[in-house]
Amino acid sequence: MAMFDKLLANLKASKKTIVLTEGTDPRILSAADRLLKEDLMGVILCGVPEDVRKAAADGGFNVENATIIDPLTYPEFDAMVAAMVELRKGKMTEEECRTLLKKSNYFGTMLVKMGKADALLGGATYSTADTVRPALQIIKTKKGSSLVSSSFILFREKDGKEETIAMGDCAINLGYSDKLDKDGNVVQTAAQQLAEVAVETARTAAFFGIDPKVAVLSFSTYGSGKGGTVQLSHDAVIEARKLDPQLVIDGEFQFDAAVSAEVAKTKCPDSKVAGQANTFIFPLIEAGNIGYKIAQRLGGYEAYGPILQGLNAPINDLSRGCNADEVYKMAIITAGMA
């Protein structure tokens, strides 16, 4: 698959190590077996070594070349606690940090922060919040980012051609509202937040070989509807152009105007995006989550994600309904972005 070529080239050029936080899960063990067998990356499995090895043996998986770490017996645990206390700077006590680091989601995230691993993949049994929260507290947002968002990369073969599109945000931000300081002054508008999601999703799309043509969606095209998310999506386009003047972005669009050349000729004939969009920005998580699942289930797309955006290191989340092949591919995506 073309979209994996760059990732595999990255991994071959510079070997990375990934932390898989749920070391006894059969899906994780199956993926780890494949990754190690193909020598794609180093693998750290979080869990009690005896339990991990038993689960691997029960499933017929070979993880002998993986590093298995139990947070409770990790030799550098005290140093890790001290490092987290410093990172949290008065927001957490030593005892609170110690308690959290006994959990593999926090422990694995600190392994990345301390340079013991390059990337982390979790969520086979943890919720999205339980993957994102330690990332926000420990890895933190990169310079220039004010929020963490997500995107899905969707791929299918149709009529002998490969089609790849991007969608964001479908998993992290429930919605957008103005951020206020303690005096009630607006420090960041909802539109600026959605614009940041659009810019980050376009960058993710470009990383996966998509030449991003970004459509910010709503139930209106160029003001044909009123209320709801129309103004938000319209204003986000303006703000995104300020953040990245080179970005090819337009909206607000209804989905048909974004993808159908025929509809675009009628509704927005002068747009450089309408009718040919390949990167779609949703104004609410409900729309995004429903949208990517429709594309996956009815459109025949394979969906990869959620890919987290805006963090200082590659930390990605799995769906709790994932299968072993999805874990394997998401591990390649995550380590390949390091």
Buried (B, 14 or more C-beta within 10 A) or exposed (E): EEBBEBBBEBBEEEEBBBBBBBBBBBBBBBBBBBBBEEEBBBBBBBBBBEEBBEBBEEBEBBBEEBBBBBBEEBEBBEEBBBBBBEBBEEEBEEEBBBEBBBBBBBBBBBBBBBEBBBBBBBBBBBEBEBBBBBBBBBBBBEEEBEBBBBBBBBBBEEEEEEBBBBBBBBBBBEBBEEBEEEEEEEEBBBBBBBBBBBBBBBBBBEBBBBEBBBBBBBBBBBEBBEEEBBBBBBBBBEBBBEBBEEBBBBBBBBBBBBBBEEBBEEBBEEBEBBBBBBBBBBBBBEBBBEBBBEBBEEBEBBBBBBBBBBBBBBBBBBBEEBEBEBBBBBBBBBBBBB
